[in-house]
C-alpha cells in the first residue's frame, strides 16, 4: 500500500520539527575508507555514524562497569569475526 500524500506531509512536518542533519566534508579517499570500515562491521555509513553519536552523547550517562563489559564483548566478537576463536 502506497503512503498517502497527507501522511508524507505529516512525516515531513514531524521531521522538520524534530530531526536535524549532522554533516561534514571529507576527502573522497576518507569517505571510501569509512564506507569500507562500516561495511566490514555490518553497518551502513548512516548507522555507523549514528552509533558513534549515540556513544558520544551517552558517554557521561553510561555506567563504567557496563561500558567495560560491552567493550570486552565487542572485542571478543571482533576476534571471532576475524577467525580467532580461542577460548580465554
C-alpha positions in Angstrom: 0.0 0.0 0.0 1.4 3.4 -1.0 1.9 6.2 1.5 -0.7 8.9 1.1 0.3 12.5 0.3 -1.3 13.5 3.6 0.9 11.0 5.5 4.0 12.2 3.6 3.2 15.8 4.6 2.7 14.8 8.2 6.0 13.0 8.2 7.8 16.0 6.7 6.3 18.3 9.3 7.4 16.0 12.1 10.9 15.6 10.6 11.2 19.4 10.3 10.3 19.9 13.9 12.2 17.0 15.5 15.1 16.0 13.3 18.4 17.6 12.3 21.1 16.7 9.8 24.8 16.5 11.0 27.3 16.6 8.2 31.0 17.1 7.4 33.0 17.1 4.3 35.8 14.6 3.9 38.1 13.6 1.1 36.8 11.0 -1.3 39.5 8.6 -0.1 38.4 9.0 3.5 34.8 8.6 2.5 35.5 5.3 0.8 37.7 4.1 3.6 35.0 4.8 6.1 32.4 3.1 3.9 34.6 0.0 3.9 35.1 0.3 7.6 31.4 0.4 8.3 30.6 -2.4 5.8 33.3 -4.7 7.4 31.4 -4.3 10.7 28.0 -4.9 9.1 26.9 -1.3 9.2 25.9 1.3 6.7 27.7 4.7 6.9 24.5 6.1 8.4 24.2 3.5 11.2 27.9 3.7 12.0 27.8 7.4 12.4 24.5 7.3 14.4 26.1 4.7 16.7 29.1 7.0 17.2 26.9 10.0 18.0 24.9 7.9 20.5 28.1 6.7 22.1 29.5 10.2 22.4 26.4 11.8 23.9 25.7 8.8 26.1 29.3 8.6 27.4 28.5 10.7 30.5 25.3 8.7 31.2 26.8 5.2 30.9 27.8 3.1 33.8 31.6 2.4 33.6 31.1 -1.3 34.5 28.5 -1.8 31.8 30.7 0.0 29.3 33.7 -2.1 30.1 31.6 -5.3 29.7 30.3 -4.0 26.4 33.8 -3.2 25.2 35.1 -6.7 26.2 32.2 -8.4 24.4 32.7 -6.3 21.3 36.4 -7.2 21.3 35.6 -10.9 21.7 33.1 -10.7 18.9 35.5 -8.9 16.6 38.1 -11.7 17.3 35.6 -14.3 16.3 34.7 -12.5 13.1 38.4 -12.3 12.3 38.8 -16.1 12.8 40.3 -16.0 16.3 38.0 -18.5 18.2 40.4 -19.2 21.0 39.0 -19.6 24.5 40.1 -17.4 27.3 
